[in-house]
């Protein structure tokens, strides 16, 4: 197993270069029965997200390899329906606006408001397609098997 990735089959992907933040989020969300995959390197995030197909991605905006905004932009091209929460310790107003323009559902400040983050996680866990299909797979499936 890659030491930079803690893989789990379903749930939430946390992308943050600070292991303490990943551990804190993983422990807190595990208490609410979410399975959390932690990714410490932004340059590995997209591959892990596409493999796991989570109900939610929590993405730090400032990371050394790539910015969270770059990861978000790439994710929107590859999997536009996966919801993303941007987590930041000091984003500018322009960065926050750019995150929203790129499709982040929320931009939250560190330290995280646990009650609010839990509500977001529960909301998106219920909205996720139960089969974990992406838009193309849903369309192809529905074309081959129309409901009458």
CNS distance restraints for C-alpha pairs under 8 A (distance, minus, plus):
assign (resid   1 and name CA) (resid   5 and name CA) 7.64 0.50 0.50
assign (resid   2 and name CA) (resid   6 and name CA) 7.78 0.50 0.50
assign (resid   4 and name CA) (resid  39 and name CA) 6.26 0.50 0.50
assign (resid   4 and name CA) (resid  40 and name CA) 5.91 0.50 0.50
assign (resid   4 and name CA) (resid  41 and name CA) 7.17 0.50 0.50
assign (resid   5 and name CA) (resid  37 and name CA) 7.13 0.50 0.50
assign (resid   5 and name CA) (resid  38 and name CA) 5.89 0.50 0.50
assign (resid   5 and name CA) (resid  39 and name CA) 5.10 0.50 0.50
assign (resid   5 and name CA) (resid  40 and name CA) 7.04 0.50 0.50
assign (resid   6 and name CA) (resid  37 and name CA) 5.33 0.50 0.50
assign (resid   6 and name CA) (resid  38 and name CA) 5.42 0.50 0.50
assign (resid   6 and name CA) (resid  39 and name CA) 7.02 0.50 0.50
assign (resid   7 and name CA) (resid  36 and name CA) 7.93 0.50 0.50
assign (resid   7 and name CA) (resid  37 and name CA) 5.19 0.50 0.50
assign (resid   7 and name CA) (resid  38 and name CA) 7.34 0.50 0.50
assign (resid   7 and name CA) (resid  52 and name CA) 7.92 0.50 0.50
assign (resid   8 and name CA) (resid  35 and name CA) 6.36 0.50 0.50
assign (resid   8 and name CA) (resid  36 and name CA) 6.53 0.50 0.50
assign (resid   8 and name CA) (resid  37 and name CA) 5.60 0.50 0.50
assign (resid   8 and name CA) (resid  52 and name CA) 7.38 0.50 0.50
assign (resid   9 and name CA) (resid  35 and name CA) 7.55 0.50 0.50
assign (resid   9 and name CA) (resid  52 and name CA) 6.06 0.50 0.50
assign (resid  10 and name CA) (resid  35 and name CA) 6.04 0.50 0.50
assign (resid  10 and name CA) (resid  36 and name CA) 7.60 0.50 0.50
assign (resid  10 and name CA) (resid  52 and name CA) 6.03 0.50 0.50
assign (resid  10 and name CA) (resid  53 and name CA) 7.03 0.50 0.50
assign (resid  10 and name CA) (resid  54 and name CA) 5.73 0.50 0.50
assign (resid  10 and name CA) (resid  55 and name CA) 7.77 0.50 0.50
assign (resid  11 and name CA) (resid  34 and name CA) 5.60 0.50 0.50
assign (resid  11 and name CA) (resid  35 and name CA) 4.74 0.50 0.50
assign (resid  11 and name CA) (resid  36 and name CA) 5.80 0.50 0.50
assign (resid  11 and name CA) (resid  37 and name CA) 7.60 0.50 0.50
assign (resid  11 and name CA) (resid  52 and name CA) 7.88 0.50 0.50
assign (resid  11 and name CA) (resid  53 and name CA) 7.98 0.50 0.50
assign (resid  11 and name CA) (resid  54 and name CA) 4.86 0.50 0.50
assign (resid  11 and name CA) (resid  55 and name CA) 5.66 0.50 0.50
assign (resid  11 and name CA) (resid  56 and name CA) 7.05 0.50 0.50
assign (resid  11 and name CA) (resid 125 and name CA) 7.62 0.50 0.50
assign (resid  12 and name CA) (resid  34 and name CA) 6.85 0.50 0.50
assign (resid  12 and name CA) (resid  35 and name CA) 6.25 0.50 0.50
assign (resid  12 and name CA) (resid  36 and name CA) 4.87 0.50 0.50
assign (resid  12 and name CA) (resid  37 and name CA) 6.26 0.50 0.50
assign (resid  12 and name CA) (resid  54 and name CA) 5.11 0.50 0.50
assign (resid  12 and name CA) (resid  55 and name CA) 5.94 0.50 0.50
assign (resid  12 and name CA) (resid  56 and name CA) 4.99 0.50 0.50
assign (resid  12 and name CA) (resid  57 and name CA) 5.72 0.50 0.50
assign (resid  12 and name CA) (resid  58 and name CA) 7.44 0.50 0.50
assign (resid  13 and name CA) (resid  36 and name CA) 5.72 0.50 0.50
assign (resid  13 and name CA) (resid  37 and name CA) 4.72 0.50 0.50
assign (resid  13 and name CA) (resid  38 and name CA) 5.91 0.50 0.50
assign (resid  13 and name CA) (resid  39 and name CA) 7.33 0.50 0.50
assign (resid  13 and name CA) (resid  49 and name CA) 6.67 0.50 0.50
assign (resid  13 and name CA) (resid  52 and name CA) 7.92 0.50 0.50
assign (resid  13 and name CA) (resid  54 and name CA) 6.32 0.50 0.50
assign (resid  13 and name CA) (resid  56 and name CA) 6.53 0.50 0.50
assign (resid  13 and name CA) (resid  57 and name CA) 4.79 0.50 0.50
assign (resid  13 and name CA) (resid  58 and name CA) 6.21 0.50 0.50
assign (resid  14 and name CA) (resid  22 and name CA) 6.39 0.50 0.50
assign (resid  14 and name CA) (resid  25 and name CA) 7.60 0.50 0.50
assign (resid  14 and name CA) (resid  26 and name CA) 7.88 0.50 0.50
assign (resid  14 and name CA) (resid  36 and name CA) 6.98 0.50 0.50
assign (resid  14 and name CA) (resid  37 and name CA) 6.17 0.50 0.50
assign (resid  14 and name CA) (resid  38 and name CA) 4.90 0.50 0.50
assign (resid  14 and name CA) (resid  39 and name CA) 6.13 0.50 0.50
assign (resid  14 and name CA) (resid  57 and name CA) 5.91 0.50 0.50
assign (resid  14 and name CA) (resid  58 and name CA) 4.73 0.50 0.50
assign (resid  14 and name CA) (resid  59 and name CA) 6.04 0.50 0.50
assign (resid  15 and name CA) (resid  22 and name CA) 7.36 0.50 0.50
assign (resid  15 and name CA) (resid  38 and name CA) 6.07 0.50 0.50
assign (resid  15 and name CA) (resid  39 and name CA) 4.77 0.50 0.50
assign (resid  15 and name CA) (resid  40 and name CA) 5.95 0.50 0.50
assign (resid  15 and name CA) (resid  41 and name CA) 7.16 0.50 0.50
assign (resid  15 and name CA) (resid  42 and name CA) 6.74 0.50 0.50
assign (resid  15 and name CA) (resid  45 and name CA) 6.59 0.50 0.50
assign (resid  15 and name CA) (resid  57 and name CA) 7.54 0.50 0.50
assign (resid  15 and name CA) (resid  58 and name CA) 6.15 0.50 0.50
assign (resid  15 and name CA) (resid  59 and name CA) 4.83 0.50 0.50
assign (resid  15 and name CA) (resid  60 and name CA) 6.08 0.50 0.50
assign (resid  16 and name CA) (resid  21 and name CA) 6.91 0.50 0.50
assign (resid  16 and name CA) (resid  22 and name CA) 6.28 0.50 0.50
assign (resid  16 and name CA) (resid  38 and name CA) 7.76 0.50 0.50
assign (resid  16 and name CA) (resid  39 and name CA) 6.49 0.50 0.50
assign (resid  16 and name CA) (resid  40 and name CA) 5.27 0.50 0.50
assign (resid  16 and name CA) (resid  41 and name CA) 7.05 0.50 0.50
assign (resid  16 and name CA) (resid  42 and name CA) 7.42 0.50 0.50
assign (resid  16 and name CA) (resid  59 and name CA) 6.36 0.50 0.50
assign (resid  16 and name CA) (resid  60 and name CA) 5.10 0.50 0.50
assign (resid  16 and name CA) (resid  63 and name CA) 7.05 0.50 0.50
assign (resid  17 and name CA) (resid  39 and name CA) 7.61 0.50 0.50
assign (resid  17 and name CA) (resid  40 and name CA) 4.45 0.50 0.50
assign (resid  17 and name CA) (resid  41 and name CA) 5.83 0.50 0.50
assign (resid  17 and name CA) (resid  42 and name CA) 7.43 0.50 0.50
assign (resid  17 and name CA) (resid  60 and name CA) 7.78 0.50 0.50
assign (resid  17 and name CA) (resid  63 and name CA) 5.90 0.50 0.50
assign (resid  17 and name CA) (resid  64 and name CA) 7.61 0.50 0.50
assign (resid  18 and name CA) (resid  22 and name CA) 6.54 0.50 0.50
assign (resid  18 and name CA) (resid  40 and name CA) 6.78 0.50 0.50
assign (resid  19 and name CA) (resid  23 and name CA) 6.01 0.50 0.50
assign (resid  19 and name CA) (resid  40 and name CA) 6.70 0.50 0.50
assign (resid  20 and name CA) (resid  24 and name CA) 6.04 0.50 0.50
assign (resid  21 and name CA) (resid  25 and name CA) 6.11 0.50 0.50
assign (resid  22 and name CA) (resid  26 and name CA) 5.94 0.50 0.50
assign (resid  22 and name CA) (resid  38 and name CA) 5.97 0.50 0.50
assign (resid  22 and name CA) (resid  39 and name CA) 7.83 0.50 0.50
assign (resid  22 and name CA) (resid  40 and name CA) 7.77 0.50 0.50
assign (resid  23 and name CA) (resid  27 and name CA) 6.03 0.50 0.50
assign (resid  24 and name CA) (resid  28 and name CA) 6.13 0.50 0.50
assign (resid  25 and name CA) (resid  29 and name CA) 5.93 0.50 0.50
assign (resid  26 and name CA) (resid  30 and name CA) 5.79 0.50 0.50
assign (resid  26 and name CA) (resid  35 and name CA) 7.87 0.50 0.50
assign (resid  26 and name CA) (resid  36 and name CA) 5.56 0.50 0.50
assign (resid  26 and name CA) (resid  37 and name CA) 7.74 0.50 0.50
assign (resid  26 and name CA) (resid  38 and name CA) 7.48 0.50 0.50
assign (resid  27 and name CA) (resid  31 and name CA) 6.37 0.50 0.50
assign (resid  28 and name CA) (resid  32 and name CA) 7.07 0.50 0.50
assign (resid  29 and name CA) (resid  33 and name CA) 6.65 0.50 0.50
assign (resid  29 and name CA) (resid  34 and name CA) 5.45 0.50 0.50
assign (resid  29 and name CA) (resid  35 and name CA) 7.46 0.50 0.50
assign (resid  29 and name CA) (resid  36 and name CA) 7.19 0.50 0.50
assign (resid  29 and name CA) (resid 118 and name CA) 7.47 0.50 0.50
assign (resid  30 and name CA) (resid  34 and name CA) 4.91 0.50 0.50
assign (resid  30 and name CA) (resid  35 and name CA) 6.00 0.50 0.50
assign (resid  30 and name CA) (resid  36 and name CA) 6.93 0.50 0.50
assign (resid  32 and name CA) (resid 118 and name CA) 7.92 0.50 0.50
assign (resid  39 and name CA) (resid  44 and name CA) 7.21 0.50 0.50
assign (resid  39 and name CA) (resid  45 and name CA) 6.20 0.50 0.50
assign (resid  39 and name CA) (resid  48 and name CA) 7.74 0.50 0.50
assign (resid  41 and name CA) (resid  45 and name CA) 6.53 0.50 0.50
assign (resid  41 and name CA) (resid  63 and name CA) 7.79 0.50 0.50
assign (resid  41 and name CA) (resid  65 and name CA) 6.85 0.50 0.50
assign (resid  42 and name CA) (resid  46 and name CA) 7.86 0.50 0.50
assign (resid  42 and name CA) (resid  63 and name CA) 6.71 0.50 0.50
assign (resid  42 and name CA) (resid  64 and name CA) 7.84 0.50 0.50
assign (resid  42 and name CA) (resid  65 and name CA) 5.94 0.50 0.50
assign (resid  42 and name CA) (resid  66 and name CA) 5.58 0.50 0.50
assign (resid  42 and name CA) (resid  67 and name CA) 7.16 0.50 0.50
assign (resid  42 and name CA) (resid  68 and name CA) 7.13 0.50 0.50
assign (resid  42 and name CA) (resid  71 and name CA) 6.92 0.50 0.50
assign (resid  43 and name CA) (resid  65 and name CA) 6.12 0.50 0.50
assign (resid  43 and name CA) (resid  66 and name CA) 6.28 0.50 0.50
assign (resid  43 and name CA) (resid  71 and name CA) 7.90 0.50 0.50
assign (resid  44 and name CA) (resid  48 and name CA) 6.55 0.50 0.50
assign (resid  45 and name CA) (resid  49 and name CA) 6.06 0.50 0.50
assign (resid  45 and name CA) (resid  71 and name CA) 7.25 0.50 0.50
assign (resid  46 and name CA) (resid  50 and name CA) 6.12 0.50 0.50
assign (resid  46 and name CA) (resid  71 and name CA) 6.79 0.50 0.50
assign (resid  46 and name CA) (resid  74 and name CA) 7.43 0.50 0.50
assign (resid  46 and name CA) (resid  75 and name CA) 6.40 0.50 0.50
assign (resid  47 and name CA) (resid  51 and name CA) 6.20 0.50 0.50
assign (resid  48 and name CA) (resid  52 and name CA) 6.06 0.50 0.50
assign (resid  49 and name CA) (resid  53 and name CA) 5.65 0.50 0.50
assign (resid  49 and name CA) (resid  54 and name CA) 6.77 0.50 0.50
assign (resid  49 and name CA) (resid  57 and name CA) 7.77 0.50 0.50
assign (resid  50 and name CA) (resid  79 and name CA) 7.47 0.50 0.50
assign (resid  53 and name CA) (resid  82 and name CA) 7.64 0.50 0.50
assign (resid  53 and name CA) (resid 132 and name CA) 6.49 0.50 0.50
assign (resid  54 and name CA) (resid  82 and name CA) 7.19 0.50 0.50
assign (resid  55 and name CA) (resid  82 and name CA) 6.58 0.50 0.50
assign (resid  55 and name CA) (resid  83 and name CA) 7.02 0.50 0.50
assign (resid  55 and name CA) (resid 121 and name CA) 7.85 0.50 0.50
assign (resid  55 and name CA) (resid 124 and name CA) 5.76 0.50 0.50
assign (resid  55 and name CA) (resid 125 and name CA) 5.16 0.50 0.50
assign (resid  55 and name CA) (resid 127 and name CA) 7.79 0.50 0.50
assign (resid  55 and name CA) (resid 128 and name CA) 5.49 0.50 0.50
assign (resid  56 and name CA) (resid  82 and name CA) 6.32 0.50 0.50
assign (resid  56 and name CA) (resid  83 and name CA) 5.19 0.50 0.50
assign (resid  56 and name CA) (resid  84 and name CA) 5.90 0.50 0.50
assign (resid  56 and name CA) (resid  85 and name CA) 7.53 0.50 0.50
assign (resid  56 and name CA) (resid 121 and name CA) 6.73 0.50 0.50
assign (resid  56 and name CA) (resid 124 and name CA) 6.39 0.50 0.50
assign (resid  56 and name CA) (resid 125 and name CA) 7.32 0.50 0.50
assign (resid  57 and name CA) (resid  82 and name CA) 7.32 0.50 0.50
assign (resid  57 and name CA) (resid  83 and name CA) 6.27 0.50 0.50
assign (resid  57 and name CA) (resid  84 and name CA) 4.69 0.50 0.50
assign (resid  57 and name CA) (resid  85 and name CA) 6.17 0.50 0.50
assign (resid  58 and name CA) (resid  84 and name CA) 5.85 0.50 0.50
assign (resid  58 and name CA) (resid  85 and name CA) 4.81 0.50 0.50
assign (resid  58 and name CA) (resid  86 and name CA) 5.92 0.50 0.50
assign (resid  58 and name CA) (resid  87 and name CA) 6.62 0.50 0.50
assign (resid  59 and name CA) (resid  68 and name CA) 6.14 0.50 0.50
assign (resid  59 and name CA) (resid  84 and name CA) 6.91 0.50 0.50
assign (resid  59 and name CA) (resid  85 and name CA) 6.12 0.50 0.50
assign (resid  59 and name CA) (resid  86 and name CA) 4.86 0.50 0.50
assign (resid  59 and name CA) (resid  87 and name CA) 5.74 0.50 0.50
assign (resid  60 and name CA) (resid  68 and name CA) 5.65 0.50 0.50
assign (resid  60 and name CA) (resid  86 and name CA) 5.79 0.50 0.50
assign (resid  60 and name CA) (resid  87 and name CA) 4.78 0.50 0.50
assign (resid  60 and name CA) (resid  88 and name CA) 5.73 0.50 0.50
assign (resid  61 and name CA) (resid  67 and name CA) 5.71 0.50 0.50
assign (resid  61 and name CA) (resid  68 and name CA) 4.04 0.50 0.50
assign (resid  61 and name CA) (resid  69 and name CA) 6.23 0.50 0.50
assign (resid  61 and name CA) (resid  86 and name CA) 6.31 0.50 0.50
assign (resid  61 and name CA) (resid  87 and name CA) 6.35 0.50 0.50
assign (resid  61 and name CA) (resid  88 and name CA) 5.69 0.50 0.50
assign (resid  61 and name CA) (resid  91 and name CA) 7.25 0.50 0.50
assign (resid  62 and name CA) (resid  66 and name CA) 7.86 0.50 0.50
assign (resid  62 and name CA) (resid  67 and name CA) 5.34 0.50 0.50
assign (resid  62 and name CA) (resid  68 and name CA) 6.10 0.50 0.50
assign (resid  62 and name CA) (resid  88 and name CA) 7.26 0.50 0.50
assign (resid  62 and name CA) (resid  91 and name CA) 7.91 0.50 0.50
assign (resid  63 and name CA) (resid  67 and name CA) 5.36 0.50 0.50
assign (resid  63 and name CA) (resid  68 and name CA) 6.83 0.50 0.50
assign (resid  66 and name CA) (resid  70 and name CA) 6.46 0.50 0.50
assign (resid  66 and name CA) (resid  71 and name CA) 7.16 0.50 0.50
assign (resid  67 and name CA) (resid  71 and name CA) 6.58 0.50 0.50
assign (resid  68 and name CA) (resid  72 and name CA) 6.02 0.50 0.50
assign (resid  68 and name CA) (resid  86 and name CA) 7.69 0.50 0.50
assign (resid  69 and name CA) (resid  73 and name CA) 6.12 0.50 0.50
assign (resid  69 and name CA) (resid  95 and name CA) 7.96 0.50 0.50
assign (resid  69 and name CA) (resid  98 and name CA) 7.64 0.50 0.50
assign (resid  69 and name CA) (resid  99 and name CA) 6.24 0.50 0.50
assign (resid  69 and name CA) (resid 102 and name CA) 7.88 0.50 0.50
assign (resid  70 and name CA) (resid  74 and name CA) 6.30 0.50 0.50
assign (resid  71 and name CA) (resid  75 and name CA) 6.04 0.50 0.50
assign (resid  72 and name CA) (resid  76 and name CA) 6.11 0.50 0.50
assign (resid  72 and name CA) (resid  84 and name CA) 7.70 0.50 0.50
assign (resid  72 and name CA) (resid  99 and name CA) 7.72 0.50 0.50
assign (resid  72 and name CA) (resid 102 and name CA) 6.94 0.50 0.50
assign (resid  72 and name CA) (resid 103 and name CA) 7.96 0.50 0.50
assign (resid  72 and name CA) (resid 104 and name CA) 7.72 0.50 0.50
assign (resid  73 and name CA) (resid  77 and name CA) 6.60 0.50 0.50
assign (resid  73 and name CA) (resid 102 and name CA) 6.25 0.50 0.50
assign (resid  74 and name CA) (resid  78 and name CA) 6.37 0.50 0.50
assign (resid  75 and name CA) (resid  79 and name CA) 5.50 0.50 0.50
assign (resid  75 and name CA) (resid  80 and name CA) 6.53 0.50 0.50
assign (resid  76 and name CA) (resid  80 and name CA) 4.19 0.50 0.50
assign (resid  76 and name CA) (resid  81 and name CA) 7.64 0.50 0.50
assign (resid  76 and name CA) (resid 102 and name CA) 7.45 0.50 0.50
assign (resid  76 and name CA) (resid 103 and name CA) 7.51 0.50 0.50
assign (resid  79 and name CA) (resid 134 and name CA) 7.02 0.50 0.50
assign (resid  81 and name CA) (resid 134 and name CA) 7.46 0.50 0.50
assign (resid  81 and name CA) (resid 135 and name CA) 7.55 0.50 0.50
assign (resid  83 and name CA) (resid 104 and name CA) 6.84 0.50 0.50
assign (resid  83 and name CA) (resid 105 and name CA) 6.31 0.50 0.50
assign (resid  83 and name CA) (resid 124 and name CA) 7.35 0.50 0.50
assign (resid  84 and name CA) (resid 103 and name CA) 7.62 0.50 0.50
assign (resid  84 and name CA) (resid 104 and name CA) 5.03 0.50 0.50
assign (resid  84 and name CA) (resid 105 and name CA) 5.82 0.50 0.50
assign (resid  84 and name CA) (resid 106 and name CA) 7.18 0.50 0.50
assign (resid  85 and name CA) (resid 104 and name CA) 5.73 0.50 0.50
assign (resid  85 and name CA) (resid 105 and name CA) 5.78 0.50 0.50
assign (resid  85 and name CA) (resid 106 and name CA) 4.85 0.50 0.50
assign (resid  85 and name CA) (resid 107 and name CA) 5.85 0.50 0.50
assign (resid  85 and name CA) (resid 108 and name CA) 7.17 0.50 0.50
assign (resid  86 and name CA) (resid  99 and name CA) 7.33 0.50 0.50
assign (resid  86 and name CA) (resid 104 and name CA) 6.57 0.50 0.50
assign (resid  86 and name CA) (resid 106 and name CA) 6.19 0.50 0.50
assign (resid  86 and name CA) (resid 107 and name CA) 4.63 0.50 0.50
assign (resid  86 and name CA) (resid 108 and name CA) 6.07 0.50 0.50
assign (resid  87 and name CA) (resid 107 and name CA) 6.01 0.50 0.50
assign (resid  87 and name CA) (resid 108 and name CA) 4.94 0.50 0.50
assign (resid  87 and name CA) (resid 109 and name CA) 5.74 0.50 0.50
assign (resid  87 and name CA) (resid 110 and name CA) 6.58 0.50 0.50
assign (resid  87 and name CA) (resid 112 and name CA) 7.91 0.50 0.50
assign (resid  88 and name CA) (resid 107 and name CA) 7.42 0.50 0.50
assign (resid  88 and name CA) (resid 108 and name CA) 6.28 0.50 0.50
assign (resid  88 and name CA) (resid 109 and name CA) 4.94 0.50 0.50
assign (resid  88 and name CA) (resid 110 and name CA) 5.68 0.50 0.50
assign (resid  89 and name CA) (resid 109 and name CA) 5.69 0.50 0.50
assign (resid  89 and name CA) (resid 110 and name CA) 4.89 0.50 0.50
assign (resid  89 and name CA) (resid 111 and name CA) 7.48 0.50 0.50
assign (resid  90 and name CA) (resid 109 and name CA) 7.50 0.50 0.50
assign (resid  91 and name CA) (resid  95 and name CA) 5.79 0.50 0.50
assign (resid  91 and name CA) (resid  96 and name CA) 6.36 0.50 0.50
assign (resid  92 and name CA) (resid  96 and name CA) 6.29 0.50 0.50
assign (resid  93 and name CA) (resid  97 and name CA) 6.13 0.50 0.50
assign (resid  94 and name CA) (resid  98 and name CA) 6.05 0.50 0.50
assign (resid  95 and name CA) (resid  99 and name CA) 6.11 0.50 0.50
assign (resid  96 and name CA) (resid 100 and name CA) 6.40 0.50 0.50
assign (resid  96 and name CA) (resid 107 and name CA) 6.59 0.50 0.50
assign (resid  97 and name CA) (resid 101 and name CA) 6.12 0.50 0.50
assign (resid  98 and name CA) (resid 102 and name CA) 6.09 0.50 0.50
assign (resid  99 and name CA) (resid 103 and name CA) 6.44 0.50 0.50
assign (resid  99 and name CA) (resid 104 and name CA) 5.51 0.50 0.50
assign (resid  99 and name CA) (resid 107 and name CA) 7.43 0.50 0.50
assign (resid 100 and name CA) (resid 104 and name CA) 4.87 0.50 0.50
assign (resid 100 and name CA) (resid 105 and name CA) 6.85 0.50 0.50
assign (resid 100 and name CA) (resid 106 and name CA) 7.33 0.50 0.50
assign (resid 100 and name CA) (resid 107 and name CA) 7.55 0.50 0.50
assign (resid 108 and name CA) (resid 112 and name CA) 6.87 0.50 0.50
assign (resid 112 and name CA) (resid 117 and name CA) 7.29 0.50 0.50
assign (resid 113 and name CA) (resid 117 and name CA) 6.18 0.50 0.50
assign (resid 114 and name CA) (resid 118 and name CA) 5.99 0.50 0.50
assign (resid 115 and name CA) (resid 119 and name CA) 6.37 0.50 0.50
assign (resid 116 and name CA) (resid 120 and name CA) 6.36 0.50 0.50
assign (resid 117 and name CA) (resid 121 and name CA) 6.15 0.50 0.50
assign (resid 118 and name CA) (resid 122 and name CA) 6.11 0.50 0.50
assign (resid 119 and name CA) (resid 123 and name CA) 6.06 0.50 0.50
assign (resid 120 and name CA) (resid 124 and name CA) 6.26 0.50 0.50
assign (resid 121 and name CA) (resid 125 and name CA) 6.04 0.50 0.50
assign (resid 122 and name CA) (resid 126 and name CA) 6.39 0.50 0.50
assign (resid 123 and name CA) (resid 127 and name CA) 6.46 0.50 0.50
assign (resid 124 and name CA) (resid 128 and name CA) 6.11 0.50 0.50
assign (resid 128 and name CA) (resid 132 and name CA) 6.92 0.50 0.50
assign (resid 129 and name CA) (resid 133 and name CA) 6.33 0.50 0.50
assign (resid 133 and name CA) (resid 137 and name CA) 5.74 0.50 0.50
assign (resid 133 and name CA) (resid 138 and name CA) 6.05 0.50 0.50
assign (resid 134 and name CA) (resid 138 and name CA) 6.20 0.50 0.50
assign (resid 135 and name CA) (resid 139 and name CA) 6.18 0.50 0.50
assign (resid 136 and name CA) (resid 140 and name CA) 6.03 0.50 0.50
assign (resid 137 and name CA) (resid 141 and name CA) 5.92 0.50 0.50
assign (resid 138 and name CA) (resid 142 and name CA) 6.03 0.50 0.50
assign (resid 139 and name CA) (resid 143 and name CA) 6.10 0.50 0.50
assign (resid 140 and name CA) (resid 144 and name CA) 6.28 0.50 0.50
assign (resid 141 and name CA) (resid 145 and name CA) 5.97 0.50 0.50
assign (resid 142 and name CA) (resid 146 and name CA) 5.24 0.50 0.50
assign (resid 142 and name CA) (resid 147 and name CA) 7.65 0.50 0.50
